[in-house]
Structure formats: structure tokens, C-alpha cells
Amino acid sequence: MVASIIIPTYNRAPELERTLKGLEQQETEDCFEVIVVDDGSTDNTASLVNTFRSKTELTVSYYYQPNRKQGAARNLGARFAEGEYLLFLGDDIVPGHHLVQKHLERHQAPESKELAASGKAEELVVIGYTVWPEEWEKTRFLEFIGEKGWQFGFSLIEDHDDVPFNYFYTSNLSLPRKLFLASGGFDEDFDAYGWEDIELSLRLRKMGSRMVFQPEARAFHYHSTDLSSFARRQHQVGLSACRLLEKHPEMGDFLGVDPMPRYKLRKRLQL
């Protein structure tokens, strides 16, 4: 097995079905499996996956866990994965026809094989290019959050062969399974949405990995977003940032947190 595609999901059966159908359309000769981890869904996710498995030629596994958030779900999928590489997809991410092929091409590039033969191989993390569906109207707001760094920031990537740690987008990302397991996986202390992916990216970078951008590994993000829903998302991200700061105090400057002096009660009352 060359690749294991891990999809955490929660109450998004229609979106998940679209993603699974997209994986059926992959144009690659490499063998891959699909692992769906249901993070406590109460909709018809289980029956949907079982029906899909009965009709598809893909190798599909389904695992259920009580709602423990996406980091724990990805860890569970990785424990059962058999592929040399793990490819994480969101349940609302529809892969382009060449997504799997382009991820694996980057991992298996000739220069990577030469480095491996010399014992100097670098462990690569590969991020693909996630865009809004072609049939959607592209508002300035969607373009802004998709390209300028608020949700994604692909247009801000200066060097495709050395991408900063904060571009670790698990909606469309792959890495060697051995590297993931050696890192310990996602920190499950993050019990709400946000920053558990960046925290793992920090640890992987300290282990010597390098992140690269593969624009040809294209996927489409079927998640309707407007200003109100995005503001709610960012509020949750801000709350989770506190957990990241607890674990990595050196991230204060990156998060824009200024160290504040502690005042005695009398001084606070005077203020």
C-alpha cells in the first residue's frame, strides 16, 4: 500500500459522499486506501460509508469514536493506516483527479530517492492547493480568505520548496507515515477547533522535516462561508490559540501576544 487517505468527519454525510466520489475518480497507478474516521456523528454517516463501500472498488475502512475532535480522529486513522504515506483530507474537500498522484510524485521525486540512497534523505511534508469550487461565484471575500492568509494563504508562499510551518493545512496534506508516528501525532489536548495542526507542524520542523507546496495537487473546498460564519470560526481559533501558547510560549510574537506585567491589587484599583 503506497498511501492511506485519512478523512475525519462529523455530521457531514452529504459533503463526505462528494469527497468519496472524488477519490473514485483519481488517475493514478499507485495503490491507496481510504480511511474514514467518524468523530461521533449523529447523522447517517455510518450508513453512507457502508453503502459506498459495498459499491466501490476502492479499499475503504470506517472507524467510529466519541466526539474527540479532528486531531484525535486523524491519530486514530493513522494507527490503522497501512500506507507508506499518509494523506489527510477534509470531509468537505473534493480532490482533483490527479491529487493523489501529485502528492506521491513529490515524495518520490528522483532527487528524494538520491538523497535516500546517500543516507541524507529529508522528510517532506507536502501541502496541496485547496481552492473554492469552480462553479461558485468568487466574491472578493472568498478570494481574500482563501489566498491572503486568513483561512489559507497560498498566494503568500514565496518559496514552494521551503514553506513556513504555519501553512500546515490538513485539508490537503501528506507526509511519510513513519515521520507522523515518530512525532507522536496530533496533540489531543486541543479539544476544540484550531491550532492542533500548527502545533504538530512546529514539532515536525524541530525534527528536521521540510514542508513543500505542490500546486498541482489540487482540491476544491465545498464549505459555504460568509462573514458571519467566518467570524465565528476565527473566534474559536482565537480561543484555541491560548492552548498553543501554553504549550509553546515562544509563539507569543507569532500570535501577537504582548507580555503584560502583573500588577498588585492596589495598583490595579488605581488604574
C-alpha positions as a Markdown table, in Angstrom:
| # | Residue | x | y | z |
|---|---|---|---|---|
| 1 | Met | 0.0 | 0.0 | 0.0 |
| 2 | Val | 1.5 | 3.3 | -1.1 |
| 3 | Ala | -0.8 | 5.8 | 0.5 |
| 4 | Ser | -3.5 | 6.0 | 3.2 |
| 5 | Ile | -6.0 | 8.8 | 2.8 |
| 6 | Ile | -7.4 | 9.7 | 6.2 |
| 7 | Ile | -10.7 | 11.7 | 6.4 |
| 8 | Pro | -12.0 | 12.8 | 9.8 |
| 9 | Thr | -15.7 | 13.6 | 9.6 |
| 10 | Tyr | -18.5 | 14.9 | 11.9 |
| 11 | Asn | -22.2 | 15.2 | 10.8 |
| 12 | Arg | -21.4 | 16.0 | 7.1 |
| 13 | Ala | -22.7 | 13.0 | 5.3 |
| 14 | Pro | -23.6 | 14.8 | 2.0 |
| 15 | Glu | -20.2 | 16.6 | 1.9 |
| 16 | Leu | -18.4 | 13.3 | 2.7 |
| 17 | Glu | -20.2 | 11.5 | -0.1 |
| 18 | Arg | -18.9 | 14.1 | -2.6 |
| 19 | Thr | -15.4 | 13.7 | -1.3 |
| 20 | Leu | -15.5 | 9.9 | -1.5 |
| 21 | Lys | -16.8 | 10.0 | -5.1 |
| 22 | Gly | -14.0 | 12.3 | -5.9 |
| 23 | Leu | -11.5 | 9.7 | -4.7 |
| 24 | Glu | -13.1 | 7.2 | -7.1 |
| 25 | Gln | -12.0 | 9.5 | -10.0 |
| 26 | Gln | -8.3 | 9.5 | -9.1 |
| 27 | Glu | -6.0 | 9.0 | -12.1 |
| 28 | Thr | -3.0 | 7.2 | -10.5 |
| 29 | Glu | -1.4 | 3.7 | -10.8 |
| 30 | Asp | -0.4 | 3.8 | -7.1 |
| 31 | Cys | -2.4 | 1.7 | -4.7 |
| 32 | Phe | -4.1 | 3.7 | -2.0 |
| 33 | Glu | -6.7 | 3.1 | 0.8 |
| 34 | Val | -9.3 | 5.4 | 2.2 |
| 35 | Ile | -9.9 | 5.6 | 6.0 |
| 36 | Val | -12.9 | 7.4 | 7.3 |
| 37 | Val | -12.9 | 8.3 | 11.0 |
| 38 | Asp | -16.4 | 9.3 | 12.3 |
| 39 | Asp | -15.9 | 11.6 | 15.2 |
| 40 | Gly | -19.2 | 11.0 | 16.9 |
| 41 | Ser | -21.6 | 11.8 | 14.1 |
| 42 | Thr | -25.4 | 11.6 | 14.8 |
| 43 | Asp | -26.5 | 11.8 | 11.1 |
| 44 | Asn | -26.4 | 9.0 | 8.6 |
| 45 | Thr | -22.6 | 9.0 | 8.1 |
| 46 | Ala | -22.2 | 5.3 | 9.1 |
| 47 | Ser | -24.8 | 4.0 | 6.6 |
| 48 | Leu | -23.5 | 6.3 | 3.9 |
| 49 | Val | -20.0 | 4.9 | 4.2 |
| 50 | Asn | -21.2 | 1.3 | 4.4 |
| 51 | Thr | -23.3 | 1.8 | 1.2 |
| 52 | Phe | -20.4 | 3.4 | -0.6 |
| 53 | Arg | -18.1 | 0.6 | 0.5 |
| 54 | Ser | -20.5 | -2.0 | -1.0 |
| 55 | Lys | -20.4 | -0.4 | -4.4 |
| 56 | Thr | -16.9 | 1.0 | -4.9 |
| 57 | Glu | -13.7 | -0.7 | -6.0 |
| 58 | Leu | -11.7 | 1.4 | -3.5 |
| 59 | Thr | -10.4 | 0.0 | -0.3 |
| 60 | Val | -12.4 | 1.9 | 2.4 |
| 61 | Ser | -12.3 | 1.4 | 6.1 |
| 62 | Tyr | -14.6 | 3.1 | 8.7 |
| 63 | Tyr | -13.9 | 3.8 | 12.3 |
| 64 | Tyr | -16.1 | 5.4 | 14.9 |
| 65 | Gln | -15.1 | 7.3 | 18.1 |
| 66 | Pro | -17.0 | 9.5 | 20.5 |
| 67 | Asn | -16.6 | 13.2 | 19.7 |
| 68 | Arg | -13.0 | 14.0 | 20.5 |
| 69 | Lys | -12.3 | 16.5 | 17.7 |
| 70 | Gln | -10.3 | 16.2 | 14.5 |
| 71 | Gly | -6.8 | 15.7 | 15.9 |
| 72 | Ala | -7.8 | 12.6 | 17.8 |
| 73 | Ala | -9.7 | 11.4 | 14.7 |
| 74 | Arg | -6.6 | 11.7 | 12.5 |
| 75 | Asn | -4.5 | 9.9 | 15.1 |
| 76 | Leu | -6.9 | 7.0 | 15.1 |
| 77 | Gly | -6.9 | 6.8 | 11.3 |
| 78 | Ala | -3.1 | 6.9 | 11.3 |
| 79 | Arg | -2.9 | 4.0 | 13.8 |
| 80 | Phe | -4.8 | 1.7 | 11.4 |
| 81 | Ala | -3.1 | 3.0 | 8.2 |
| 82 | Glu | -1.0 | 0.7 | 6.1 |
| 83 | Gly | 0.3 | 3.1 | 3.5 |
| 84 | Glu | 3.9 | 4.4 | 3.3 |
| 85 | Tyr | 2.4 | 7.9 | 3.2 |
| 86 | Leu | -0.5 | 9.5 | 5.0 |
| 87 | Leu | -2.7 | 11.9 | 3.1 |
| 88 | Phe | -5.1 | 14.0 | 5.2 |
| 89 | Leu | -8.2 | 15.3 | 3.5 |
| 90 | Gly | -11.1 | 17.3 | 5.0 |
| 91 | Asp | -14.6 | 15.8 | 4.7 |
| 92 | Asp | -15.6 | 18.8 | 2.6 |
| 93 | Ile | -12.6 | 18.7 | 0.3 |
| 94 | Val | -13.2 | 17.2 | -3.2 |
| 95 | Pro | -9.9 | 16.1 | -4.7 |
| 96 | Gly | -9.0 | 16.9 | -8.3 |
| 97 | His | -8.4 | 13.9 | -10.5 |
| 98 | His | -4.6 | 14.0 | -10.0 |
| 99 | Leu | -4.4 | 14.9 | -6.3 |
| 100 | Val | -3.0 | 11.5 | -5.1 |
| 101 | Gln | -0.6 | 11.2 | -8.0 |
| 102 | Lys | 0.8 | 14.7 | -7.5 |
| 103 | His | 1.3 | 14.2 | -3.8 |
| 104 | Leu | 3.2 | 10.9 | -4.3 |
| 105 | Glu | 5.2 | 12.4 | -7.2 |
| 106 | Arg | 6.6 | 15.0 | -4.8 |
| 107 | His | 7.5 | 12.4 | -2.2 |
| 108 | Gln | 9.0 | 10.1 | -4.8 |
| 109 | Ala | 10.9 | 12.6 | -6.9 |
| 110 | Pro | 14.3 | 11.5 | -8.2 |
| 111 | Glu | 16.2 | 13.9 | -6.0 |
| 112 | Ser | 14.5 | 12.5 | -3.0 |
| 113 | Lys | 15.5 | 9.0 | -4.0 |
| 114 | Glu | 19.1 | 10.1 | -4.5 |
| 115 | Leu | 19.2 | 11.6 | -1.0 |
| 116 | Ala | 17.7 | 8.5 | 0.5 |
| 117 | Ala | 20.4 | 6.3 | -1.2 |
| 118 | Ser | 23.1 | 8.6 | 0.3 |
| 119 | Gly | 21.5 | 8.4 | 3.8 |
| 120 | Lys | 20.7 | 12.2 | 3.7 |
| 121 | Ala | 17.1 | 12.0 | 2.9 |
| 122 | Glu | 14.9 | 14.8 | 4.1 |
| 123 | Glu | 11.4 | 14.0 | 5.4 |
| 124 | Leu | 9.0 | 16.1 | 3.4 |
| 125 | Val | 5.6 | 17.3 | 4.3 |
| 126 | Val | 3.6 | 18.2 | 1.1 |
| 127 | Ile | 0.7 | 20.6 | 1.1 |
| 128 | Gly | -1.6 | 20.7 | -1.9 |
| 129 | Tyr | -3.6 | 23.6 | -3.3 |
| 130 | Thr | -7.1 | 24.0 | -1.9 |
| 131 | Val | -9.4 | 26.4 | -3.8 |
| 132 | Trp | -13.1 | 27.2 | -3.9 |
| 133 | Pro | -15.3 | 25.1 | -6.3 |
| 134 | Glu | -15.1 | 26.3 | -9.9 |
| 135 | Glu | -18.9 | 26.6 | -10.2 |
| 136 | Trp | -19.1 | 29.0 | -7.2 |
| 137 | Glu | -19.2 | 32.8 | -7.6 |
| 138 | Lys | -15.9 | 34.1 | -6.4 |
| 139 | Thr | -16.5 | 37.0 | -4.2 |
| 140 | Arg | -13.7 | 39.3 | -3.0 |
| 141 | Phe | -14.3 | 38.0 | 0.5 |
| 142 | Leu | -13.8 | 34.3 | -0.5 |
| 143 | Glu | -10.7 | 35.2 | -2.6 |
| 144 | Phe | -9.3 | 37.2 | 0.4 |
| 145 | Ile | -9.7 | 34.4 | 3.0 |
| 146 | Gly | -8.6 | 31.7 | 0.5 |
| 147 | Glu | -5.4 | 33.4 | -0.7 |
| 148 | Lys | -4.3 | 36.1 | 1.7 |
| 149 | Gly | -3.6 | 34.1 | 4.8 |
| 150 | Trp | -6.8 | 34.3 | 6.9 |
| 151 | Gln | -8.0 | 30.8 | 6.2 |
| 152 | Phe | -5.4 | 29.8 | 3.7 |
| 153 | Gly | -2.6 | 31.9 | 2.3 |
| 154 | Phe | -1.4 | 30.3 | -0.9 |
| 155 | Ser | -0.6 | 33.5 | -2.7 |
| 156 | Leu | 1.7 | 34.5 | 0.1 |
| 157 | Ile | 4.0 | 31.4 | -0.2 |
| 158 | Glu | 7.3 | 32.8 | -1.6 |
| 159 | Asp | 9.3 | 29.6 | -1.8 |
| 160 | His | 7.4 | 26.4 | -2.9 |
| 161 | Asp | 10.3 | 24.3 | -1.7 |
| 162 | Asp | 10.6 | 25.6 | 1.8 |
| 163 | Val | 7.2 | 26.6 | 3.2 |
| 164 | Pro | 6.9 | 28.1 | 6.7 |
| 165 | Phe | 5.5 | 26.0 | 9.5 |
| 166 | Asn | 2.1 | 27.9 | 9.7 |
| 167 | Tyr | 1.0 | 26.6 | 6.3 |
| 168 | Phe | 0.3 | 23.1 | 7.6 |
| 169 | Tyr | -3.2 | 22.8 | 6.1 |
| 170 | Thr | -4.5 | 19.4 | 7.0 |
| 171 | Ser | -7.4 | 19.8 | 4.5 |
| 172 | Asn | -4.9 | 18.6 | 1.8 |
| 173 | Leu | -1.6 | 17.4 | 3.2 |
| 174 | Ser | 0.7 | 14.4 | 3.0 |
| 175 | Leu | 3.7 | 13.1 | 4.9 |
| 176 | Pro | 5.5 | 9.8 | 5.5 |
| 177 | Arg | 3.7 | 7.6 | 8.0 |
| 178 | Lys | 6.9 | 6.8 | 9.9 |
| 179 | Leu | 7.5 | 10.5 | 10.3 |
| 180 | Phe | 4.0 | 11.1 | 11.6 |
| 181 | Leu | 4.2 | 8.2 | 14.1 |
| 182 | Ala | 7.7 | 9.3 | 15.3 |
| 183 | Ser | 6.3 | 12.7 | 16.1 |
| 184 | Gly | 3.6 | 11.3 | 18.3 |
| 185 | Gly | 0.9 | 12.7 | 16.0 |
| 186 | Phe | -1.6 | 15.4 | 16.9 |
| 187 | Asp | -1.8 | 16.7 | 20.4 |
| 188 | Glu | -5.2 | 15.6 | 21.7 |
| 189 | Asp | -5.2 | 18.2 | 24.4 |
| 190 | Phe | -6.6 | 20.5 | 21.7 |
| 191 | Asp | -10.3 | 19.7 | 22.4 |
| 192 | Ala | -11.7 | 22.4 | 20.2 |
| 193 | Tyr | -11.1 | 23.6 | 16.6 |
| 194 | Gly | -7.8 | 25.3 | 15.7 |
| 195 | Trp | -4.0 | 25.2 | 16.1 |
| 196 | Glu | -3.6 | 21.5 | 16.7 |
| 197 | Asp | -2.2 | 21.2 | 13.1 |
| 198 | Ile | 0.2 | 24.1 | 13.6 |
| 199 | Glu | 1.4 | 22.6 | 16.9 |
| 200 | Leu | 2.3 | 19.4 | 15.1 |
| 201 | Ser | 4.0 | 21.4 | 12.3 |
| 202 | Leu | 6.2 | 23.0 | 14.9 |
| 203 | Arg | 7.3 | 19.7 | 16.3 |
| 204 | Leu | 7.9 | 18.2 | 12.8 |
| 205 | Arg | 10.1 | 21.2 | 11.9 |
| 206 | Lys | 12.2 | 20.6 | 15.0 |
| 207 | Met | 12.6 | 17.0 | 13.9 |
| 208 | Gly | 14.2 | 18.2 | 10.7 |
| 209 | Ser | 11.3 | 17.9 | 8.3 |
| 210 | Arg | 10.7 | 20.4 | 5.4 |
| 211 | Met | 7.3 | 21.5 | 4.0 |
| 212 | Val | 6.8 | 22.0 | 0.3 |
| 213 | Phe | 3.9 | 23.3 | -1.8 |
| 214 | Gln | 2.6 | 21.2 | -4.7 |
| 215 | Pro | 0.1 | 23.4 | -6.5 |
| 216 | Glu | -0.8 | 20.6 | -8.9 |
| 217 | Ala | -2.3 | 18.6 | -6.0 |
| 218 | Arg | -5.5 | 20.5 | -6.4 |
| 219 | Ala | -8.7 | 20.1 | -4.4 |
| 220 | Phe | -12.0 | 22.0 | -4.0 |
| 221 | His | -13.3 | 23.3 | -0.7 |
| 222 | Tyr | -17.1 | 22.8 | -0.6 |
| 223 | His | -17.7 | 24.7 | 2.6 |
| 224 | Ser | -20.1 | 27.7 | 2.2 |
| 225 | Thr | -18.6 | 30.7 | 4.1 |
| 226 | Asp | -19.8 | 34.2 | 4.7 |
| 227 | Leu | -18.6 | 37.0 | 7.0 |
| 228 | Ser | -20.7 | 35.8 | 10.0 |
| 229 | Ser | -19.7 | 32.2 | 9.8 |
| 230 | Phe | -16.0 | 33.1 | 9.3 |
| 231 | Ala | -16.1 | 35.4 | 12.3 |
| 232 | Arg | -17.4 | 32.5 | 14.5 |
| 233 | Arg | -14.7 | 30.3 | 13.1 |
| 234 | Gln | -12.0 | 32.9 | 14.0 |
| 235 | His | -13.4 | 33.3 | 17.5 |
| 236 | Gln | -12.9 | 29.6 | 18.1 |
| 237 | Val | -9.4 | 29.8 | 16.5 |
| 238 | Gly | -8.5 | 32.6 | 18.9 |
| 239 | Leu | -9.7 | 30.5 | 21.9 |
| 240 | Ser | -7.6 | 27.6 | 20.8 |
| 241 | Ala | -4.6 | 29.9 | 20.3 |
| 242 | Cys | -4.4 | 30.1 | 24.1 |
| 243 | Arg | -3.7 | 26.4 | 24.3 |
| 244 | Leu | -1.0 | 26.7 | 21.7 |
| 245 | Leu | 0.7 | 29.5 | 23.7 |
| 246 | Glu | 0.6 | 27.4 | 26.9 |
| 247 | Lys | 2.5 | 24.6 | 25.1 |
| 248 | His | 4.8 | 26.9 | 23.1 |
| 249 | Pro | 5.5 | 30.2 | 24.9 |
| 250 | Glu | 8.0 | 31.1 | 22.2 |
| 251 | Met | 5.0 | 31.6 | 19.9 |
| 252 | Gly | 3.9 | 34.8 | 21.7 |
| 253 | Asp | 5.3 | 37.1 | 19.0 |
| 254 | Phe | 3.8 | 35.0 | 16.2 |
| 255 | Leu | 0.4 | 35.1 | 17.9 |
| 256 | Gly | 0.7 | 38.8 | 18.6 |
| 257 | Val | 0.6 | 38.4 | 22.3 |
| 258 | Asp | 2.4 | 41.1 | 24.3 |
| 259 | Pro | 3.8 | 40.0 | 27.7 |
| 260 | Met | 1.9 | 42.1 | 30.3 |
| 261 | Pro | 3.3 | 42.9 | 33.7 |
| 262 | Arg | 1.3 | 41.7 | 36.7 |
| 263 | Tyr | 0.1 | 44.5 | 38.9 |
| 264 | Lys | -0.7 | 44.3 | 42.6 |
| 265 | Leu | -4.3 | 44.7 | 43.6 |
| 266 | Arg | -3.8 | 48.2 | 44.9 |
| 267 | Lys | -2.2 | 49.2 | 41.6 |
| 268 | Arg | -5.0 | 47.6 | 39.6 |
| 269 | Leu | -7.6 | 49.6 | 41.6 |
| 270 | Gln | -5.7 | 52.8 | 41.0 |
| 271 | Leu | -5.9 | 52.1 | 37.3 |
